[in-house]
């Protein structure tokens, strides 16, 4: 058991209603909530002025800014923003990734009441994805666009839709962009008067959804949504207030998890945010390991694939392992369920290294919920549990006959809607005002709601076979990914209106290269005999262990071309847009069910 981390025990109230729905609420009243992010900054600049708030790599060392330095810079930048014609209808678009200047601009904009729109840097750096950026620009109509390195983001700056927006850059080169450093000198504007007008309902960000099921939508994110979420987290995880937390984090700030949850967790609690310039990707993870060798974090946020790579590195490097666990209070995974083997290995390494377990947990939320709505804030016995409602959140469950529940949520952290999209805003809420998440969950113990909830896929991913049998696509997909590792990086299930489940496969080309396997293309389908044989054998083993057509894959094809971000088949986070792939590759889907097709992998 975790014995050195202070956590709030679960306490959930369940109300069963006549219409069959179930309401879950926290048994705890929500504590005080800050007015805005700027109040946090003022508090810590006064209380711990010389404590490091932001740090980023600079050569062999770190560029570090203290709380009082950040406040001074934020006020200067805010003064320059006030003199521009900026606001909710003319926000600031941020097209580059995590950096100190990105953070300063965001905080200054929030200080001045100007929303920012951070977008995935891939939208600007991948030519095929520029139409996605153009879509966002036309939706939000920014008055200013920022990139850290103007020449590197020249294609984005050159978009016709950005012609009237002021360009701002930390490295303007000869682009003609305003130099960000010019904003670090006082402007003479009445910053205090502007800051005093900020209210909890002031729009702070327009965060773009991933676009994994439709075009990206701009989620209206207020100061109150962000400050309430941090009050909830501090109440559920009191250890974050007991000592200033330290974070080494790569998760992108255009996404709500990295940019709101993690960043604000440091700011709200006087912590130190070390910006990790690595990520769990080829050629990048060594940077993460180098940063972890220098900084002992108190919290470790990552996605499951990142923790899997970290476990390998920790087993190979005892000094790194000692450094990683030295101050660690919490390991927090998000984005998908953590494989139980990875969980067990993290526990083993922690006990061998320190003799104590950090809190290993997860939560559930959406861009629309700022994000945390559910949190596992007491020790869990294994992966996959997303926890209980945070104080101030009401969860409505609409169960089906099998106990699988449609999840809806209400509270002060929930958005009021989408930017310039009244139709989608109206569709997002039910007749009681609950936000319709589209996710499904199950109660771990129907008699004891304090045991928490387990994620059970997206309602929209499920489909029916010709027999009328429902395929629970999300869980089946996770099972298949585990069974087919390391040969498959992702997959798309097929079978709507057909007799059997099929599958389009995204192959792991790194594994293929390591084994020296060569492949040819057959009109979009990959032909690779050893890979096809390996996948076919594993699918046959799975089929023999399961009963029912909804629980097994009958046939598959391997896609030659990876999902295209430019064509909307993949998001900047790497998530697949299943409907788009099925539509654009309908010919490959048809070939899965052609028993004469030579590219087809038959499982049974």
N, C-alpha and C positions, 0 to 999 in steps of 0.2 A: 504493500500500500504506500501511497504518497504520504510522507510524514513530515515534510518541511515546508509545504505550500499551504497557505491559508485560503480556503475556498468556502463559498456559501453553500450549505447543503440544499439539495433540491426540495422544493415545497410547492406542489401544484394542486390547484383546485379544479375539479372536474364538474361540469354541469351538463347533464343529459336533457335534451329538449324534446318536446313532443313531436317535432318534425323529423326526429332521428339524428339530427346533428349534435355534435359534442363541442362544448366550449372548454378550453383550457386556459387558465390564467396562473400567474405566479402568486404564491401566497405572501409575497413581500411587496410592500408599498415602495414605489420608486422614490429615491432620494432627490436632493437638489440637482438642478440642471443649469448649466451655464447659459448665458445669453447668446454668446457667439464665440468663435474660435479666437478672436482677438482678445477677449477677456482672459482666456488661458495664457496667451502670450504675455500679457501685462502681468499676470499673477506670478509666473515663473521668472520673468525678467526682474521683478522686485524681490522675490524670495531667494532665488538661486541664480543671480545674474551671470556668474562666471561658469556655470555648468554647461557642458557641451550639449547643444541641441541637434545640430546638423553636421554631418561629416561626409566627405566624398573623397575618393582617391585623387591624389595629386602627385604624380611621379611615384617615388618609392614610399611616400608617406600619405598623410591625410590632410585635406583642407578642412578646418574645423571652425564652426561659428557657435558662440555662446548664445544664451537666451537674450541677453541685453543687446548683443550685436545684431541678432536677427530682428529684434523689435525696432531698433534704429533704422535698419535697412528697409523693413516692411513699411514703416511710416514714410520714408523718403519715396519709395516706389508708389505708395498709395497716393501721395501728393501729385505725382505726375499723371496717374490714372484719372484722378479727379478732374484734371484740366482737359481730358479728352471727352468726346461725346460717346461714352460707353455706359452700358447698363443691361438690364434683362433682355432688351431687344437688340443690343449690340455687345455681345459678350466677347471674351478673349478666348480665341482658339489656341490651344497648345498642342503642337504636332510632334515635338521631340520627347524623349523618355525622361526617366528620373534623373534629377540633378539638383544641386543646391539652388541654382537660379530658378529652376522650375518651381521649387518649393517657395522661394521668396516671392515670386510673381503671384502664385496662387494665394498665399497668405495676405499679400498686399491687396489683391483684388477683393478678397473676403472682407478685409478691413475697410475698403472703400465702397462696398456694396455692389461690386461688379462680378457677375458670375463668370467662371471659367468653363471651358469645354475641352478637357484633355482627351485626345484621341490616340489610338495605337500608332506608334511610330512606323509600323509596317505599312500603314495606309499611304505614307509619304515616300518610303524608301523602296517599296516594291512597285515598279511601274504598272503592273497589272492591277494593283489595288488602288491606284489613284482615283478611279471612278467612285470608290467607296468614300474617299475623302471629299470629293466633289459633292457627293450626296449630302454629307454632313454639313458642309459649308452652306449649301443652298437651303438646308433646313434651319440652321441657327443664325445665319447672316452675321458673322462676327465683324466687329469694328476694328479688331486688332488680331494679329496672328504672331505667335512666338515660336521660334526654333532656336535651339542652343547654337547650332552651327549653320549659318545661312547657306553657304555653298553646298553643304551636304544635303540640305532640304530645298535645293533650288527648284526642283520639279513641283514641289508643293507651293512654294511662293509664287510660281509662275501660273498657277491656275487662274483662268479668266474670272472665275467666280470670286477670287480673292483680290481682284484688281483694286477695289476701293478700300480694302482693309490696310491699316498701318502695319508694316512689317517690323518686328522687333527681334533682335538676336544678340546673344552674348558674344558671338564671333561673326560680325556682319560681313567681313571681307569687303568686296566691292559690290555687294548686292544692293546697296542703297538703303538697307534696313537701318532703323534707329538702333543705336548701340545701347544695350541693356545697362552698361555701366553709367550711362548718362542719367539713368533713373535713380542712381544711388546718391545723388546730391539733392539737398533740400530744394523744393519747388516754390515755396512761399504759400502754397495752398493751405486752407484751414482744415487740416486733417482731423483735428479734434472734433470739430462740429460735424463732419461727415461720419466719423466713427460713432458718435453719440446717437446718430439716427438709425444705426443697425438694430434690427429687431430679430427675435427668433424666427420670424417668418420671412426674413430677407433671403432671396435666392442666392445660394453660394456656388452651386455647380449645376451644369447640365451634363449628366453622365450618359454616354451612349451605351445602349444595350449591345450585346455581342453580335446580334443579327444572325443567330444560329437557327432561327425559325422564320424570320421575316427581315425586312429592311430594319436597320438600327433605329431605335426610338430614343429620344432625348428625355431622360428621367429628370424631372425637376427636383433638385435636392436643396433643401433649406438649411439654414443654420441650426434650427431646432432639431431637424432629423439627425444631424451629426452630433450635436451636443447631448441629445437625449441618449443616443446609442452609447456614447462614452460613459455617461452616468450609469447606464445599465451594466456595462462591462465592469466598471470599477466596483459596483455593488456585488456582482456575482463573483468577481475575482479580486478580492481585497488585497492580495499580495502585490498588485500593480501599484497600489498607493502606498505600500509599506516602505518601499525604497524605489528610487527612480529606475524604471526599466531601461534596458539596453537592447537594441535591435540591430541585427545585420540582415538587411532584407533587399531582395531584388524584385519582388512582385510589382508589376507595373501600376503606375498611378492613374492611368486612364481607366483602370478597373476599380470598382468600389472596395474590394478587399484590400488591395495595396494602398490605394490613394486616400480612402476615408477611414477604414477600420484600423489599419496598421499605423499609418502616419499620425492620425489623431490620437491613437492610444499613447504614443510617445509625447505629443504636445500636451494632452490633457493631464498627464501624470508627471510632467517634468523630466521625461526620459531623453535618451540620446539615440538618434536615428543615424546609423552608419549605412550609407547607400551602397549596396552591393552591386558592383559593375559586372557580375557574372550571372549565370542562370543555369538550370539543369538542361543544357543543350550542348551539342557537339562543339568542342573548342572553347566553351565558355565556363564550364564548371570548375576548371582549375582556378579561375579568378575567385570564385566563391570560396574555394578551399583556402586560398591564400589569405582572404579577408578573415575567415574564421580562425586562422592560425594566429591572427593578431588581436582579435577582439573577442572577449568572452561575453556572449549575449545572455540575457536573462530569459528571453523568449525566442523560440525558433519557429517561424512561420514558413510553411512550404506546401507544395503540392505533393501527392504521393510519389510521383516519379522522381522528384527532388530528394525526398527522404530515402528512397531506394538507392540512389547514387551515393548519398551521404553515408549510409550504412556501410557500403563497400569501402569507402575512403576511411571511415573510422576504424574498421577492422584492419586496415593496412598501415595505419599511422597512429601509434600510441600517444604521441605528443599532441596530435590534433584531437584525439579522443578526450584526453585530459582537459585540453583547453575548451572544447565544446561543452562538456558537462560541468565545468568548474562552477559556474554561477547560474546554471539553467533552472528556471522555475517551471517552464511550460513548453511542451512540444505541441504545436497546433497544426493540424492538416486540414486542407480544404480543396474543393474542386472535384473530388471523387473520394471514394472510400479507400482508406489506407489498407493495403493487404495485411492480413493478420501476421504473416511471416515477418514483414518489416516492423510491425508493432512489437512483436516478441523480441526481435533483435535489438531494437532501441531500448527496451526494458533490460535486456541482458547486459548490454554495454553500459547502461547507466548504473546498474547495481555493481558491476565489476569495477567501474571507474570511481564511483563516488559513494556507493553503498546506500543510495537513496534514489527514489524515483521522482522525476518531475511529473507534473500533471500532463498526461497525454490525452488530448481531447480534440473536438471539432465543434462546429456549429452549423447552422443553416440560415440562409437568408438570400436576398436578392438585391440587385441594384436598387430596386424600388423600396427596399426596407432599410437601407443606409449603412450596413447590410444586415447585421446580426439580429435575428428574431428569436431563434432557438439557440441555446448554448448548453453543452455538457460541461457544467462547472463543478462537478464532483468527479472523483476517479471512476473510470469505466473499466469493465472487464474485458473489453475487446473493441475492435474497430467497427465502424459503421453507424454508431449511435450519434445522432445530431442534437440530442438534448431536450431541454424543456423551455417553455416560454420565459423570456426575460421579464423582469418587472416592468409593467406598463404595456405589455403586448398581450393581446387576446388572440388566440388561435381557434379557428372554427374548423372542425373536422367533419366531413360528410362521408361516412363509411359506406362501402358496398357490402354485398352479402358475404364476401370473403374477409372482411375486416380491413381492407385497403381503403385509405381515406384520401379524398380530395382535400387539399390544405388551403385555407384562406386566413388572412391576418388583418388585424386592425391595431392602431396605436399611433403615437406621435412620431414614430420613425418612418411611417409609411408615406410615400409621395402622394401628392394631390393629383398627379397626372403626368402627361407627356407634353413636351414643348411643341406648340403649334400643331397638335394632333388631337382635337376634341373627340373624334370618333374612337380612337384607340383608348383615350382616357376613360371614356364612358364604358367601353367594353371591359375595362380592367377591374371593375368593381361590381359586386353583386348588389341586390336590392337593399341589403342592410349596411352597405358601405364597406364590406370586407374586401380587401384586395385578393383577387383570384390568382394564386401563384402558378397554377398549372402543374404543381408537383404533387406526388402521392407519398403517403407515409403510413406506417403502421405503429400502433402502440406496442411497446415491448411487453407490457403487462397491462391488459385492459382493466384489471382490478387495482393497479397502482400506477397512476399517471406520472408519479415522480420518478419512475424508472426511465421515462423519456420516450422519444420517438426515433424510429429508424427510417431513413430515406428509402423510398420504394419506386423511384423512377419518375418520369414525366408522364402525365395523363395522356398527352398528345402523341407520345411515342408508341403507345399500345395500338395494336391493330388486330383485325379479325381475319382468320383463314376462311376459305370457302365453306368449311364445315360449321362456321359460326363460333369456333373456339377462339378465345382471346389469347393473343401472344403478349406476355408482359415483357416488352422489348428491353427496357432498361436493365433489369436484372439478368436476362438472358445474355445481353451484350457484355456485361461485366464478367459473367461466368466464362464466356467464350474468349474474351481477351486474356483472362488468367490461364485458360487451358492452352491457348495458342502462342503464348509468350515463349521465346522472344522473336518469333517469326512474323508476328502481326503487330503493327502499331495502332491500327484502328480498323473499324468495320462498320458496315451499314447493313441492317437486317432488311430483308424483303419478304413478301408473301401476302400482302393485302389482297384479299379476294382470290387467293390461290390455295391449293391443297396442302402445300408444304412451305416451311420456312426456308428461305435462301439467304445468301450473304454475299456482299461485295467487300473485298478485302483490300486494305492499304498495307502493303508488305513492308517489313523492316529491311530496308536496303543495306543498312550497316551490317546486319547479321548475314545477309546474302553475300556481301562483299568479303566478310571475314571468312566465310566458308568457300569462297571462290566460285559461287554459283552464278552462272550466266543465264540471261533471259532474253526472250524474243517477244515481239509484239504481234498480236493477232487482232487487229482492228479494235484496239483499246483494252484487250484482255492479255494479261501476261502469261507467257508459256515458260515455265521453269520447272523441269521434271522433278528435281529433288525437293523443291519447296512444295510443289503440288502433292507429292507423295507424303511428305511430313504432315501437311495440313489434313489431307484426306484420312490418314491413319488416326490422327487425334480426334477428328470429328466422328469417325466410326466408333472409337472407344467411348466417346461421350454419348453417342446415340444408343449404344448397347446398355448404358447405365440409366437411361431415362425412359419414361413412358409417356406417350401422348405426342401428337404432332407439334404442339405448341412449344415443346421443351427441347427440340432438337433440330439441327440444321441438316437438310437433306442434300444440298448442293451449294457450291460457291464458285465465284470467279475472282481472280486477282486483277485489280486495276493497274494498268501500266502507268497511266498519268495520275499523279497525286491530286487530291482535291485542290481546286484553285480558289485562292482568296479573291482574286480579281473577278471571278465569275460568281462569287457568293457561296461557293461550296464549303469554304472554311472561314472561320473568324480569325481575328488577330490573336486570340488566345489559343488557337489551334483546335477549337471545337469544330465538329463537323455539322453542317447544315443538312440534315438527313433529307428533308423534302426536296431541297434544291438538287442534291446528288441524284436522287431517284428520278427526278424529272429530266435532268440533263443527260443522264446515262441510262435512259429507259431501254435502249437497245441492249445494253449489257445485262440489265435485269431480265429481259426476255430470254437471253441466252442461258441464264442460270437454269431455266426450266426446259431447255432443249436437250434432250438426252443424247442427241447425236453430236453435240458441240464438243470439239476436241480440247477446248480450253476449260471445260467444265470439270470441277472437282466433285466427285460423287462421294457422299459420306456413308450411304447405306445401300 
